[in-house]
């Protein structure tokens, strides 16, 4: 039986300057960050920035983003395809048409691969690689044009999709 671990970095509350007893806020100093380590048994350990030692107890909270990966690939693929077709009809850009068709095909392939448990990790990896590629392309385009629409909007969508696919891939492989 293999043991799996998930790691979450969560910000801890910053200490308050004054005490506000009515709101339940005190000036007790806390850590700036903590890392929650979850093992396969549902046990939770916490590594604090101050003490660097492991605490015990509590329940483990697993991420739900991995369940959204197929829906994310379908929605992201439709947005890429629709955006490429829109740019082609509006300005005649063959590069946008090619990018939209390529993005739609890659996300459709990722969606189909995510449906079977045997190939889910491959679909997550394909979605991650495609979202990484499009994040890179839209980041370069945003830097070159300095226009938030459409490159900035598409960069934001690509980064959101990249986050979902990376969490799904890590959850499948860990």
C-alpha positions as CSV (number, residue, x, y, z in Angstrom):
1,X,0.0,0.0,0.0
2,X,1.5,3.3,-1.0
3,X,1.3,6.5,1.0
4,X,0.5,9.7,-0.8
5,X,1.1,13.2,0.4
6,X,-0.5,16.5,-0.6
7,X,1.1,19.8,0.4
8,X,-0.8,23.1,0.8
9,X,0.8,26.5,1.5
10,X,-1.6,28.7,3.3
11,X,-1.1,32.2,4.6
12,X,-1.5,32.6,8.3
13,X,-3.2,35.7,9.8
14,X,-0.9,38.8,10.2
15,X,-0.8,40.1,13.7
16,X,-3.2,42.9,14.5
17,X,-1.8,46.2,15.8
18,X,-4.4,46.7,18.5
19,X,-6.8,44.5,20.4
20,X,-10.4,44.5,19.3
21,X,-12.1,42.2,21.9
22,X,-15.6,42.9,20.4
23,X,-14.5,41.4,17.1
24,X,-12.4,38.6,18.6
25,X,-9.2,40.0,17.2
26,X,-6.2,40.1,19.5
27,X,-2.5,41.1,19.1
28,X,-1.3,37.6,19.5
29,X,1.6,37.0,17.1
30,X,1.2,34.2,14.6
31,X,3.3,32.8,11.7
32,X,3.4,34.4,8.3
33,X,2.8,31.1,6.6
34,X,2.3,27.5,7.3
35,X,2.4,24.4,5.2
36,X,-0.1,21.7,5.7
37,X,1.0,18.2,4.9
38,X,-1.7,15.7,4.3
39,X,-1.0,12.0,4.1
40,X,-3.2,9.3,2.6
41,X,-4.7,8.4,6.0
42,X,-6.4,11.8,6.3
43,X,-4.0,13.0,9.1
44,X,-2.7,16.5,9.0
45,X,0.6,17.9,10.0
46,X,1.6,21.6,10.0
47,X,5.0,23.0,9.3
48,X,5.2,26.6,10.7
49,X,7.5,29.3,9.5
50,X,8.6,30.0,13.1
51,X,9.2,26.6,14.6
52,X,9.9,24.4,11.5
53,X,8.5,21.4,13.3
54,X,5.6,19.3,12.6
55,X,2.3,19.4,14.5
56,X,-0.2,16.6,14.7
57,X,-4.0,16.3,14.6
58,X,-6.9,17.6,12.7
59,X,-8.5,16.5,9.5
60,X,-7.0,16.8,6.0
61,X,-8.7,18.9,3.4
62,X,-8.1,17.8,-0.2
63,X,-8.5,20.1,-3.2
64,X,-11.6,19.9,-5.3
65,X,-10.0,21.5,-8.4
66,X,-9.0,18.2,-9.9
67,X,-12.7,17.3,-10.4
68,X,-13.1,20.4,-12.6
69,X,-10.3,19.5,-15.1
70,X,-12.6,17.9,-17.7
71,X,-15.1,20.9,-17.6
72,X,-12.1,23.3,-17.7
73,X,-10.7,21.6,-20.8
74,X,-14.0,21.8,-22.5
75,X,-14.7,25.4,-21.6
76,X,-11.2,26.6,-22.3
77,X,-11.1,24.7,-25.7
78,X,-14.4,26.4,-26.7
79,X,-13.1,29.8,-25.7
80,X,-9.9,29.3,-27.7
81,X,-11.8,28.0,-30.7
82,X,-14.4,30.8,-30.6
83,X,-11.7,33.5,-30.1
84,X,-9.7,32.2,-33.0
85,X,-12.8,32.2,-35.3
86,X,-13.9,35.6,-34.1
87,X,-10.4,37.1,-34.7
88,X,-10.3,35.5,-38.2
89,X,-13.7,36.9,-39.2
90,X,-13.0,40.3,-37.8
91,X,-9.5,40.9,-39.0
92,X,-8.6,38.0,-41.3
93,X,-5.9,36.8,-39.0
94,X,-4.8,33.3,-40.1
95,X,-2.5,33.0,-37.1
96,X,-5.5,33.5,-34.7
97,X,-7.5,30.9,-36.7
98,X,-4.6,28.4,-36.6
99,X,-4.2,29.0,-32.8
100,X,-7.9,28.7,-32.1
101,X,-8.1,25.4,-34.1
102,X,-5.0,24.1,-32.4
103,X,-6.2,25.0,-28.9
104,X,-9.6,23.5,-29.6
105,X,-8.1,20.3,-30.8
106,X,-5.7,20.0,-27.9
107,X,-8.4,20.6,-25.3
108,X,-10.7,18.2,-27.0
109,X,-8.0,15.5,-26.9
110,X,-7.4,16.3,-23.2
111,X,-11.1,16.1,-22.5
112,X,-11.4,12.7,-24.2
113,X,-8.4,11.3,-22.4
114,X,-9.7,12.6,-19.0
115,X,-12.8,10.5,-19.3
116,X,-11.1,7.1,-18.8
117,X,-9.3,6.4,-15.5
118,X,-6.4,4.7,-17.3
119,X,-5.6,7.8,-19.4
120,X,-6.7,10.6,-17.0
121,X,-3.1,11.5,-16.0
122,X,-2.2,11.8,-19.7
123,X,-5.2,14.0,-20.3
124,X,-4.2,16.2,-17.4
125,X,-0.6,16.4,-18.6
126,X,-1.8,17.4,-22.1
127,X,-4.1,20.0,-20.7
128,X,-1.3,21.3,-18.5
129,X,1.2,21.5,-21.4
130,X,-1.3,23.2,-23.7
131,X,-2.3,25.8,-21.1
132,X,1.4,26.4,-20.4
133,X,2.0,26.9,-24.1
134,X,-0.9,29.3,-24.5
135,X,0.1,31.2,-21.3
136,X,3.5,31.7,-22.7
137,X,2.2,32.8,-26.1
138,X,-0.4,35.3,-24.6
139,X,2.2,36.6,-22.1
140,X,4.6,37.4,-25.0
141,X,1.7,39.0,-26.9
142,X,0.7,41.1,-23.9
143,X,4.3,42.3,-23.4
144,X,4.5,43.2,-27.1
145,X,1.2,45.0,-27.5
146,X,0.6,46.3,-23.9
147,X,-3.1,45.9,-24.6
148,X,-5.1,44.1,-21.9
149,X,-7.8,43.0,-24.4
150,X,-7.5,40.3,-25.8
151,X,-4.0,39.2,-24.7
152,X,-4.4,40.0,-21.0
153,X,-7.8,38.4,-20.7
154,X,-6.6,35.3,-22.5
155,X,-3.4,35.2,-20.4
156,X,-5.6,35.3,-17.2
157,X,-7.8,32.4,-18.6
158,X,-4.8,30.4,-19.5
159,X,-3.3,30.8,-16.1
160,X,-6.5,29.7,-14.4
161,X,-6.7,26.7,-16.7
162,X,-3.0,26.0,-15.9
163,X,-3.7,26.0,-12.2
164,X,-6.6,23.6,-12.5
165,X,-4.6,21.2,-14.7
166,X,-1.5,21.3,-12.5
167,X,-3.5,20.5,-9.4
168,X,-5.3,17.7,-11.2
169,X,-2.1,16.2,-12.6
170,X,-0.4,16.4,-9.1
171,X,-3.4,14.8,-7.5
172,X,-3.4,11.9,-10.0
173,X,0.3,11.2,-9.7
174,X,0.8,11.7,-6.0
